[in-house]
Amino acid sequence: MKFLFEDPSQSFEALRAAGYAAYGGADLGEVLVTCREIPEGDDEAWSSRWAATAARIESIGRESLASGHRVSAREALLRASNYYRCADFYRREDPDNDPESKRLAKASQDTFADAASLLDTPAQRVDIPYEDTTLPGYVFFVDDSGATRPAVLFHGGFDSTLEEDYVAMAAAALRRGYNVITFDGPGQGRNIRKGMTFRPDWEAVVTPILDFAATVPEINPGHLVLIGMSMGGYLAARAAAFEPRLAACVLYPGVWDMSEPLVRMAQLAASTPGGIDALTARDTGTRWAVRNGKWVFGAADLDEVVKISESYRIEGIAQQIRCPTLVLDNQNDQFLPGQPARVFDALTCPKEMISFREDEGAGEHCSEGALTLLHQRTFDWADRLIAG
């Protein structure tokens, strides 16, 4: 599905940004006027134009807040947070030493924090104990009644942020009566900027989250649903295989082997005159994936990214998952084609697979651009399971 750009990577990221309009994370006109000023494949223009839009919308939010317009402030700050995330997305050449990347990431965090404080439902920013440090997270509550409810534990994947988690999943869960814990694990959000790279044994991350959830009176410990997005489909499956306290798991989508798309990339580079340098110079998606992979895995080059990613496969582990599991698949997923079916076939627990089609507008990776359909089907499944 092409959206505003011929460049496949820019098209997907524009669709991702616009799709969050369903939960107040974007306005379509703002996306359109921003993207029309960005040349194909131009990372710097992408960053500067999204940053300008984010700053403009943030100023609306700040002015509204100062004037006592709480709803207007919240809506603008939530959109600004998403736009700052977009502005930082392709700044991956050396993010640890890129002042603008750091500024944009912090601006996304700060505008979201201010928006969260203005939500109609309670939200708490938390630091969850993890080994000798903490993981940043949010707890979102359906209301302030103190009632005990089922809960969704949600995390992203290869490039997600804690702030994105709200519009990607938490808002939809709250509408359906689930309290929600979202968090950045190693390799994500604030943590990668502290040097915490990904780890394949994700149960070491989810177990402390479950320990924390047990301390929240409003969360029913017997009704915990773990959902992992994108690469999080591997991470959540890995955690579910070793954590018996989960009532259910959603793999969004199912991920069999994270190394496969990276191996394809390395093979393409090897067959390209000029190698990886020539390929990344001309291909936005490859350039971003290599740079981001080096950062989040702590790797020196693409070969090392591939080698590290080989530990992120669910073969031989999927059979250990015992909780009911929902596997999601997308017809046009160019990153993980065929992998959800392989995960589904390997599962021995109660299971279901839902495939999202192109003719529904939901065929892209993670059903970007069709979140309301994604959430309807996902939570209808979870509702039936929890009710039963």
JOBEL-V150548 format. One record per residue. N is the residue number from 0. RES is the residue in three letters. PHI is phi in degrees with one decimal (999 if undefined). Layout:
n: (N | N)
res: (RES | RES)
phi: (PHI | PHI)
//
This chain:
n: (0 | 1 | 2 | 3 | 4 | 5 | 6 | 7 | 8 | 9 | 10 | 11 | 12 | 13 | 14 | 15 | 16 | 17 | 18 | 19 | 20 | 21 | 22 | 23 | 24 | 25 | 26 | 27 | 28 | 29 | 30 | 31 | 32 | 33 | 34 | 35 | 36 | 37 | 38 | 39 | 40 | 41 | 42 | 43 | 44 | 45 | 46 | 47 | 48 | 49 | 50 | 51 | 52 | 53 | 54 | 55 | 56 | 57 | 58 | 59 | 60 | 61 | 62 | 63 | 64 | 65 | 66 | 67 | 68 | 69 | 70 | 71 | 72 | 73 | 74 | 75 | 76 | 77 | 78 | 79 | 80 | 81 | 82 | 83 | 84 | 85 | 86 | 87 | 88 | 89 | 90 | 91 | 92 | 93 | 94 | 95 | 96 | 97 | 98 | 99 | 100 | 101 | 102 | 103 | 104 | 105 | 106 | 107 | 108 | 109 | 110 | 111 | 112 | 113 | 114 | 115 | 116 | 117 | 118 | 119 | 120 | 121 | 122 | 123 | 124 | 125 | 126 | 127 | 128 | 129 | 130 | 131 | 132 | 133 | 134 | 135 | 136 | 137 | 138 | 139 | 140 | 141 | 142 | 143 | 144 | 145 | 146 | 147 | 148 | 149 | 150 | 151 | 152 | 153 | 154 | 155 | 156 | 157 | 158 | 159 | 160 | 161 | 162 | 163 | 164 | 165 | 166 | 167 | 168 | 169 | 170 | 171 | 172 | 173 | 174 | 175 | 176 | 177 | 178 | 179 | 180 | 181 | 182 | 183 | 184 | 185 | 186 | 187 | 188 | 189 | 190 | 191 | 192 | 193 | 194 | 195 | 196 | 197 | 198 | 199 | 200 | 201 | 202 | 203 | 204 | 205 | 206 | 207 | 208 | 209 | 210 | 211 | 212 | 213 | 214 | 215 | 216 | 217 | 218 | 219 | 220 | 221 | 222 | 223 | 224 | 225 | 226 | 227 | 228 | 229 | 230 | 231 | 232 | 233 | 234 | 235 | 236 | 237 | 238 | 239 | 240 | 241 | 242 | 243 | 244 | 245 | 246 | 247 | 248 | 249 | 250 | 251 | 252 | 253 | 254 | 255 | 256 | 257 | 258 | 259 | 260 | 261 | 262 | 263 | 264 | 265 | 266 | 267 | 268 | 269 | 270 | 271 | 272 | 273 | 274 | 275 | 276 | 277 | 278 | 279 | 280 | 281 | 282 | 283 | 284 | 285 | 286 | 287 | 288 | 289 | 290 | 291 | 292 | 293 | 294 | 295 | 296 | 297 | 298 | 299 | 300 | 301 | 302 | 303 | 304 | 305 | 306 | 307 | 308 | 309 | 310 | 311 | 312 | 313 | 314 | 315 | 316 | 317 | 318 | 319 | 320 | 321 | 322 | 323 | 324 | 325 | 326 | 327 | 328 | 329 | 330 | 331 | 332 | 333 | 334 | 335 | 336 | 337 | 338 | 339 | 340 | 341 | 342 | 343 | 344 | 345 | 346 | 347 | 348 | 349 | 350 | 351 | 352 | 353 | 354 | 355 | 356 | 357 | 358 | 359 | 360 | 361 | 362 | 363 | 364 | 365 | 366 | 367 | 368 | 369 | 370 | 371 | 372 | 373 | 374 | 375 | 376 | 377 | 378 | 379 | 380 | 381 | 382 | 383 | 384 | 385 | 386 | 387)
res: (MET | LYS | PHE | LEU | PHE | GLU | ASP | PRO | SER | GLN | SER | PHE | GLU | ALA | LEU | ARG | ALA | ALA | GLY | TYR | ALA | ALA | TYR | GLY | GLY | ALA | ASP | LEU | GLY | GLU | VAL | LEU | VAL | THR | CYS | ARG | GLU | ILE | PRO | GLU | GLY | ASP | ASP | GLU | ALA | TRP | SER | SER | ARG | TRP | ALA | ALA | THR | ALA | ALA | ARG | ILE | GLU | SER | ILE | GLY | ARG | GLU | SER | LEU | ALA | SER | GLY | HIS | ARG | VAL | SER | ALA | ARG | GLU | ALA | LEU | LEU | ARG | ALA | SER | ASN | TYR | TYR | ARG | CYS | ALA | ASP | PHE | TYR | ARG | ARG | GLU | ASP | PRO | ASP | ASN | ASP | PRO | GLU | SER | LYS | ARG | LEU | ALA | LYS | ALA | SER | GLN | ASP | THR | PHE | ALA | ASP | ALA | ALA | SER | LEU | LEU | ASP | THR | PRO | ALA | GLN | ARG | VAL | ASP | ILE | PRO | TYR | GLU | ASP | THR | THR | LEU | PRO | GLY | TYR | VAL | PHE | PHE | VAL | ASP | ASP | SER | GLY | ALA | THR | ARG | PRO | ALA | VAL | LEU | PHE | HIS | GLY | GLY | PHE | ASP | SER | THR | LEU | GLU | GLU | ASP | TYR | VAL | ALA | MET | ALA | ALA | ALA | ALA | LEU | ARG | ARG | GLY | TYR | ASN | VAL | ILE | THR | PHE | ASP | GLY | PRO | GLY | GLN | GLY | ARG | ASN | ILE | ARG | LYS | GLY | MET | THR | PHE | ARG | PRO | ASP | TRP | GLU | ALA | VAL | VAL | THR | PRO | ILE | LEU | ASP | PHE | ALA | ALA | THR | VAL | PRO | GLU | ILE | ASN | PRO | GLY | HIS | LEU | VAL | LEU | ILE | GLY | MET | SER | MET | GLY | GLY | TYR | LEU | ALA | ALA | ARG | ALA | ALA | ALA | PHE | GLU | PRO | ARG | LEU | ALA | ALA | CYS | VAL | LEU | TYR | PRO | GLY | VAL | TRP | ASP | MET | SER | GLU | PRO | LEU | VAL | ARG | MET | ALA | GLN | LEU | ALA | ALA | SER | THR | PRO | GLY | GLY | ILE | ASP | ALA | LEU | THR | ALA | ARG | ASP | THR | GLY | THR | ARG | TRP | ALA | VAL | ARG | ASN | GLY | LYS | TRP | VAL | PHE | GLY | ALA | ALA | ASP | LEU | ASP | GLU | VAL | VAL | LYS | ILE | SER | GLU | SER | TYR | ARG | ILE | GLU | GLY | ILE | ALA | GLN | GLN | ILE | ARG | CYS | PRO | THR | LEU | VAL | LEU | ASP | ASN | GLN | ASN | ASP | GLN | PHE | LEU | PRO | GLY | GLN | PRO | ALA | ARG | VAL | PHE | ASP | ALA | LEU | THR | CYS | PRO | LYS | GLU | MET | ILE | SER | PHE | ARG | GLU | ASP | GLU | GLY | ALA | GLY | GLU | HIS | CYS | SER | GLU | GLY | ALA | LEU | THR | LEU | LEU | HIS | GLN | ARG | THR | PHE | ASP | TRP | ALA | ASP | ARG | LEU | ILE | ALA | GLY)
phi: (999 | -90.2 | -136.5 | 75.1 | -131.8 | -77.9 | -61.2 | -60.4 | -69.2 | -63.7 | -59.3 | -65.1 | -68.8 | -66.7 | -64.1 | -59.1 | -63.0 | -67.8 | -61.3 | -74.9 | -60.1 | -59.1 | -124.6 | 83.5 | -90.3 | -163.5 | -128.4 | -58.8 | -60.4 | -65.4 | -65.8 | -62.7 | -70.9 | -70.8 | -68.8 | -68.9 | -94.9 | -107.9 | -66.7 | -56.8 | 72.7 | -98.3 | -64.1 | -67.1 | -66.2 | -56.4 | -64.9 | -68.9 | -71.3 | -66.7 | -63.7 | -65.8 | -63.7 | -59.4 | -64.6 | -63.6 | -72.1 | -60.3 | -62.9 | -62.3 | -63.7 | -66.0 | -66.3 | -64.8 | -64.7 | -63.1 | -93.3 | 84.7 | -94.7 | -63.3 | -66.3 | -61.3 | -63.8 | -59.9 | -62.6 | -68.7 | -67.1 | -66.3 | -66.4 | -59.4 | -59.7 | -64.2 | -68.9 | -64.3 | -58.7 | -59.8 | -61.0 | -86.1 | -55.2 | -88.7 | -83.0 | -124.4 | -65.8 | -158.0 | -62.0 | -68.0 | -120.5 | -110.6 | -58.3 | -69.3 | -61.3 | -63.3 | -63.2 | -66.1 | -62.8 | -66.6 | -63.4 | -63.6 | -65.4 | -69.0 | -66.6 | -66.8 | -56.9 | -69.9 | -65.9 | -61.5 | -69.3 | -107.6 | -63.6 | -75.5 | -111.7 | -64.5 | -139.5 | -126.3 | -79.6 | -131.0 | -117.4 | -96.8 | -55.2 | -151.9 | 48.7 | -102.0 | -143.6 | -138.3 | -111.4 | -74.7 | -157.2 | -129.9 | -112.5 | -109.1 | -111.7 | -61.5 | -159.4 | -104.4 | -75.0 | 82.5 | -66.0 | -83.2 | -135.5 | -63.6 | -137.4 | -102.1 | -106.5 | -128.7 | -140.6 | -91.4 | -136.7 | -63.5 | -145.7 | -79.0 | -129.1 | -56.1 | -68.8 | -64.9 | -56.4 | -65.3 | -76.6 | -75.2 | -151.3 | -62.9 | -60.5 | -66.6 | -66.0 | -60.1 | -61.5 | -103.7 | 92.2 | -102.4 | -72.1 | -138.6 | -115.2 | -112.2 | -158.8 | -92.2 | -94.0 | -55.5 | 88.1 | -124.3 | 48.0 | -62.6 | -69.1 | -66.9 | -75.2 | -100.0 | 89.3 | -88.1 | -86.3 | -58.4 | -135.3 | -75.0 | -84.0 | -66.7 | -60.2 | -67.6 | -92.8 | -73.2 | -57.8 | -62.9 | -66.1 | -66.6 | -60.2 | -65.9 | -57.6 | -66.4 | -92.6 | -97.1 | -59.2 | -79.7 | -108.4 | -80.4 | -67.1 | -90.6 | -128.4 | -109.2 | -113.3 | -93.3 | -126.1 | -118.9 | -102.4 | 59.6 | -56.2 | -60.1 | -64.6 | -72.9 | -59.5 | -65.7 | -62.5 | -60.3 | -64.9 | -64.1 | -66.9 | -119.9 | -123.4 | -78.4 | -83.8 | -81.4 | -82.4 | -164.4 | -140.7 | -120.4 | -102.2 | -123.3 | -97.0 | -70.6 | -121.6 | -88.6 | -154.6 | -67.9 | -76.7 | -58.8 | -64.8 | -75.3 | -64.1 | -59.9 | -65.1 | -64.7 | -66.1 | -64.3 | -62.9 | -65.9 | -94.6 | -95.6 | -56.6 | 92.7 | 67.9 | -64.6 | -63.2 | -67.4 | -65.9 | -69.5 | -65.9 | -105.4 | -117.3 | -59.9 | -64.8 | -65.4 | -56.3 | -65.9 | -62.7 | -65.2 | -64.0 | -66.8 | -61.4 | -60.7 | -70.2 | -77.3 | -98.6 | 68.8 | -109.2 | -87.5 | -157.5 | -63.3 | -59.4 | -71.9 | -58.0 | -61.2 | -61.6 | -64.4 | -66.4 | -64.2 | -81.5 | -102.1 | -136.9 | -99.5 | -58.3 | 80.6 | -115.1 | -55.5 | -66.3 | -85.8 | -70.6 | -111.1 | -76.1 | -54.6 | -132.2 | -105.9 | -107.4 | -103.2 | -137.0 | -129.5 | -56.9 | -101.6 | -65.1 | -85.1 | -85.8 | -131.4 | -62.0 | 80.0 | -70.0 | -57.3 | -64.2 | -66.5 | -63.1 | -58.9 | -63.9 | -80.8 | -69.3 | -113.5 | -82.7 | -56.9 | -148.4 | -149.7 | -124.4 | -118.9 | -105.9 | -105.7 | -101.8 | -63.8 | -71.5 | -93.9 | 78.6 | -121.2 | -82.4 | -76.6 | -48.0 | 61.3 | 53.8 | -58.4 | 90.0 | -139.0 | -66.9 | -65.6 | -67.3 | -54.9 | -70.6 | -57.7 | -70.7 | -65.5 | -79.3 | -62.0 | -64.0 | -64.5 | -60.4 | -61.4 | -66.4 | -67.1 | -62.6 | -75.3)
//
